[in-house]
Amino acid sequence: MELLKIIFLTVLMFFVIVTVHEWGHYFFAKRAGILVREFAIGFGPKLFSYKRNETQFTLRLLPFGGYARMAGEDPELIEIAVGQTVALRLEQDLVRKIYLDRLDSRKNVIRGEVQHVDLEEALVIRLEVDGEPQTYHVHPQAMLVTKGKETQIAPKDRQYGSKTVGQRALSIFAGPLMNFILAFVLFALHIQMAGIPLEHPSHLQIGEVVKGMPAAEVGLQQGDIIETINGKPVGTDANKMIETIQASKNKPMEWTVKRGSQTLNFTITPQGAEKEQGKIGSTIVTFFPTRSASFGETFQVAGERMVTMTKAIFLGFQQLINKFSMDDLGGPVRTFEVTGQIAKQGIDQLTYWAAILSLYLGIFNLLPIPALDGSRLVFLGVEALRGKPIDPNREGMVHFIGFAMLFLLMIAVTYNDILRLIRG
């Protein structure tokens, strides 16, 4: 039951972070009048789908992101050619459906050969019906029907490319913006749950315990309060205690810990390879008492943590660039693994971790890497400076190459993650 709870919380966290990001794109695109064809969470085969108003909402198998597909971002896949035979269904003298196949089985329709069609600006279609040309006006929300699927037409004023640079930039930037807002809210929520640490620590306690290591073998548990080692009080200096453990390689140590109302004694012997220092297989955590945060403090501390974590994320990027190694990268598998470990520590720690991931996703998406939001904003910036858009085919090729490279990188780091799990 505990495992199912951890899996549920982990999946829920990623679902919320990705959904908030894509909802930002979706909401501001709709506000600009752009037709959003699909709002999808995940990639790959559909698990669940329903349509509301003009948008298909889809949950897909692979939970590694999502997208809000806007009309005009990609070339329309369905086209009507002059000379093609189609069938029209009218309502109140306006074409509401255009059938492209199975024409003989369509009832209450007008069939004819296309002489002229404009579904972007004039919204008209002219057919040769029984040897005579007939012109019909098309409803701006008319459907193209083929192979059992309906696709809404996208007039020019409903397409992404028809909007101003500002409207398009806001639709793109809104995704990362929602992640920043979510991160702030989650930091604030964590402060309300965990409180604000006081300046002076009260004790040291056991953190995560690694299976198969001395701490786990003797029975130490996460949360045990360390009182004495070899009869001497340990105080609150975690670094000094770690140095003591490292210097006691292969030497038995007598520990006294407090677990709830019990006082327990353990004999533990730090281990290590030939040239390594002593290790017990557990983190040592400095425990700071906390107090409740006021409403104003919650906002202040949440803002400070946003700034602190942003600096840490950029420092991580810098270190990765200066000393790149595939082993330093973690993919979806590693992220799920770490999230599962944090979920075991409680909902407050999972909330804090979710805030960090949301902030990281927002920052990462703003990097000028092809296929990410940052790259698309760069193209919009160039368009604003030169007064005309860049060739959509060239921009599309850049994003395609970027997406392919990111996909290959994801495969590589996922392979590394799986090897890391197999090797323990």
Secondary structure, DSSP 8 states (H G I E B T S, - for coil): -HHHHHHHHHHHHHHHHHHHHHHHHHHHHHHTT--EEEEEEEEEEEEEEEEETTEEEEEEEEEEEEEEEETTSS--S----TT-EEEEEEETTEEEEEE-S-GGG--S-EEEEEEEEETTTT-EEEEEETTEEEEEEEEEEEEEEETTEEEE---GGGSGGGS-HHHHHHHHHHHHHHHHHHHHHHHHHHHHHH-EE-SS--EEEEEEE-TTSHHHHHT--TT-EEEEETTEE-TT-HHHHHHHHHTTTT--EEEEEEETTEEEEEEE--B--TTS--B-SEEEEEE--EE---HHHHHHHHHHHHHHHHHHHHHHHHHHHHT--GGG---HHHHHHHHHHHHTT-HHHHHHHHHHHHHHHHHHHTS--TTSHHHHHHHHHHHHHHTS---HHHHHHHHHHHHHHHHHHHHHHHHHHHHHHHH-
